[in-house]
Amino acid sequence: MRKDQIIKEKISLIEWVDSLKEISNDLWFMPFKEGAWGIADVISHFISWDKFLITNRVACIYLNEEFPALTIDVEAVNKNASQYARSGISKEELITEFITVRKELVSFLQKVPEETFTEPYPGREHMTIGEYFAGMIEHDLKHKEQIEEHIKKE
């Protein structure tokens, strides 16, 4: 995926998440199904992973540095995101935080040279950096679809 497409997709999610300010607080926290996340959890999840990308991926790509050697506990990151979403932070505050963090991610991506997106992804030479970010966008869109279906259902 090309740099301009990646940035366009990342920005489009900002506009869409901002539109979620209109939904009720009940729907904001309502689980998609028994024992599942709700909209608030997903938005907090986006924030957590955007922060991870900024610190541990995009900054390294931009500075042409190796990725830090990390053991990532995906379940713990997701659990912490859900707990944060339900910590008392308001819908508006969480959405504003998402927008701020996502804009920071986009700002970093804009600084990365176009040709970098065609280079191999460090540690996964079978994948380009552009393909890595395409996967991140697919993940965003999967959650967006999940939220839209939830809103329609209610």
C-alpha positions in Angstrom: 0.0 0.0 0.0 1.3 3.4 -0.9 2.1 6.1 1.7 -0.7 8.5 0.5 -3.3 5.7 0.7 -2.2 4.7 4.2 -2.4 8.3 5.4 -5.8 8.8 3.7 -7.2 5.7 5.5 -5.7 6.7 8.9 -7.3 10.2 8.5 -10.7 8.9 7.4 -11.0 6.9 10.7 -10.4 10.2 12.6 -13.5 11.7 11.0 -15.6 8.6 11.5 -14.6 8.2 15.2 -15.4 11.9 15.8 -18.9 11.2 14.5 -19.4 8.7 17.3 -19.9 11.6 19.7 -23.5 11.6 18.6 -24.3 8.1 20.0 -25.8 7.6 23.5 -23.6 6.8 26.5 -25.5 3.6 26.9 -24.7 2.4 23.4 -21.1 3.6 23.8 -20.5 1.1 26.6 -22.9 -1.7 25.6 -21.1 -4.9 24.7 -21.4 -6.1 21.1 -22.5 -9.4 22.6 -22.3 -11.1 26.0 -18.7 -10.8 27.4 -17.5 -8.8 24.4 -16.2 -5.3 24.1 -18.3 -2.2 23.4 -17.5 0.8 21.2 -15.6 2.5 24.1 -13.3 -0.5 24.4 -12.5 -0.5 20.7 -11.7 3.3 20.6 -9.4 2.8 23.6 -7.8 -0.2 21.8 -7.1 2.0 18.8 -5.3 4.5 21.1 -3.2 1.9 22.7 -2.0 0.4 19.5 -1.5 3.8 17.8 0.8 4.7 20.7 2.6 1.4 20.3 3.1 2.1 16.5 4.3 5.6 17.1 6.9 4.6 19.7 8.0 1.2 18.6 7.5 1.2 14.8 7.0 4.5 13.0 9.7 6.4 15.0 12.1 3.6 14.3 11.3 3.6 10.6 11.6 7.3 10.4 14.9 7.4 12.2 16.1 4.3 10.3 16.7 2.4 13.5 16.1 -1.2 14.4 12.8 -2.0 16.1 13.2 -2.5 19.9 13.4 -6.1 21.0 10.0 -6.5 22.7 7.8 -9.3 23.9 4.3 -7.9 23.3 1.5 -9.2 25.5 -1.4 -8.5 23.1 -3.9 -9.7 25.7 -2.5 -7.4 28.4 -2.5 -4.4 26.0 -6.1 -5.0 25.1 -7.2 -5.6 28.6 -5.6 -2.4 29.8 -7.3 -0.5 26.9 -10.7 -1.9 28.0 -10.0 -1.0 31.6 -9.0 2.5 30.6 -12.2 2.9 28.5 -14.2 2.1 31.6 -12.1 4.0 34.1 -14.5 7.0 34.2 -13.1 8.8 31.1 -16.0 10.4 29.2 -16.9 9.5 25.7 -15.8 12.9 24.5 -12.5 12.7 26.3 -11.7 9.3 24.9 -12.6 10.4 21.3 -10.5 13.5 21.7 -7.6 11.4 22.9 -8.0 9.1 20.0 -8.0 12.0 17.5 -4.9 13.5 19.1 -3.0 10.2 19.1 -4.1 9.3 15.6 -3.1 12.7 14.3 0.3 12.2 15.9 0.6 8.9 14.1 -0.3 10.5 10.8 2.2 13.3 11.4 5.0 10.7 11.8 3.8 8.8 8.7 3.9 11.9 6.7 7.6 12.4 7.6 8.6 8.9 6.3 9.9 9.0 2.7 7.5 7.5 0.2 10.1 4.9 -0.9 10.4 3.6 2.6 7.0 2.0 2.3 8.3 -0.4 -0.4 11.2 -1.6 1.7 11.1 -4.9 3.6 9.5 -4.7 7.1 12.3 -5.3 9.6 12.2 -8.9 10.9 9.7 -9.9 8.2 11.5 -9.6 4.9 8.6 -11.2 3.0 6.5 -8.1 3.9 7.0 -4.5 3.0 6.4 -1.6 5.4 3.5 -0.6 3.2 2.0 -4.1 3.5 2.4 -3.9 7.3 0.5 -0.7 7.5 -2.1 -2.1 5.1 -2.7 -4.8 7.6 -3.1 -2.2 10.4 -5.7 -0.5 8.2 -7.6 -3.8 7.6 -7.7 -4.2 11.4 -9.1 -0.6 11.8 -11.7 -1.3 9.2 -12.7 -4.6 10.8 -13.4 -2.8 14.0 -15.2 0.0 12.2 -17.5 -2.5 10.5 -18.1 -4.2 13.9 -19.1 -0.9 15.5 -21.3 0.1 12.6 -23.2 -3.2 12.7 -23.6 -2.8 16.5 -25.1 0.7 16.0 -27.5 -0.5 13.3 -28.6 -3.4 15.5 -29.4 -1.1 18.4 
